[in-house]
């Protein structure tokens, strides 16, 4: 979370480009990943938060893509129980989601600017889902391209 926080804050302070892309060291994306995500923005400029998807590292290996079932007004310290993972068979094409793993998001400057400094919070469900709440609370939609399957490398410890 601290590495993500540092990169996010530096991007916000320096604004070197219009897009922030962070990829976790345990995520493998296809070579044309960013190009394919940017094509969605080109087709519809309102799409400013986009990613592919991956699975958790341990059984039952469900997708790290979620629907939010909790209090829609809560932004921080959201309990894990308020999230429900989607089933693979329900994931098709480009789809709006409430949350997903932040292992390879492409996020536009407008979104970063609106959510501000220090958005990564490790409380009650990890920094990924806390970031998703801040993005949706800021008025932006998050999009998962179900055709962009990423590898989540390594094995989780039970």
N, C-alpha and C positions, 0 to 999 in steps of 0.2 A: 504494500500500500504506500509506503514511503517513497519508493522509486516512482510510482505513478504520480504521486502528489508533486514531487519535484519536477518531473517532466511537464505536467499540466501547468503548474504555476509559472515555469520558465516560458512556456509557449504563450501563456496569457500576458506575461510581462513584456515579451519581445515581439510577439505577433510576426514571426518570420514568413508565414504563408497563410493561406486561407483554410488549410486542413491540418488537423492533428491526427496522426496515425500512431498508435502504440500497439505493439505485438508482444505478448508474453513469450518468454524463452521456451516454454513448453507447448507452444502452439505452432503448427506448420500450416501454411496457407499455400494455395496454388500460385504459380508465378504471375498470373494475370489478375490476381485478387483485387488490388486497388483499382485497376482499370475497369473491372466489372462493376465495382461499387460506384465509381465515379460516373459510369454510364447511367445508373439509376438517377443520380442527381441531375445529369444533363437532360434526361427525359422529363424530370420533374424537379425543378430547383427547390421545392419545399422539403425535399428529402435531404436532411442535413446530419442524420445520425444513422449509420448503416454498418452492417456486418454480415458475415456468414455465421455458421454455427458449429459447435462441437459438443461432444458428450462429456459427462463426468468421468473421472478416471477409475471409478470402482463400480461394482455391480449395484444397481441394475443398468448402469451405463445410459441413463436417460439424457436427453438433450438439455443443455444448459440454456434453455429458453423458457420463459415463464409468463403466466398470466398473473396479475396482481389481484388478490381477493380480499385485501385488507382495507383499512380506513384510507380513502382517497385523499384526505387532507393531510396525512402524515408524510413528512419528508425525511426525517432522520430517525435512526434507531428503530427501523422497521423489522419486526420479528420475521424469522424465516417462515413461520407457519402461515404468514399472509401471502405467500407465493405458491403457485401450483405449476409444476413443470408441464410443458406440452408433450404430447406423444408424437413420435416421428411421423406416424401416418396422418396427423393433423397439420403437418408442415408442408406447405406447397407454395412455390414461387416466391415472390416478394411479399412479405407479410408484415403488418404492423404488430408489434409486440409491446408488452409492458416491461419486460426485463429480459436480460440475457447476460451470459458471461462476458466480461469486458476484455477478453484475451486478444481481440483483434478488431476493435471498433475504429471506424473512420468518422471523425466528428468535425463539423464545420466551425470556423472561428466564431460565428454568431452565437452558437450554442455555448461554446467555452466562455465567451464574454458574459453571457447572461447568467451562467451558473457560478462564475467567479472563482476565487481562490479556494484551495483546500476542500475539494468536493469528496475526496476519498475517506471514508469512515469505516473502520473495521468492526463497528458494533453491530450486533444483532443481525447477522446474515452476510457480513463481508462487504468489502468496498464495491464490488460489482453491482449488487442490487441497490445499495444506497445511492450510487451514482445514477442508476436508472430512475430512481424516484426524483432526484433533483432535475434530471433532464425533462421528465414529463411534467413536473411541477412548473418548470420554466416555459411550458407551452409547446414543446417539441415532441414529435413522434419519433419512435425508434423503429427501424426497419431491419428485418432479417431476410436475407436471400437464402431460402431453403435449398437452392441448387448449389450454394457455395459451402461445401462440407470441409471443415478443417480437422486436422488431427490434433488430439490432445495427448501429447507424448508422456509416457511414464505410467506407473501403476500406483494408485492410491493405497495407503495403508489403512487397514480396518482397525 
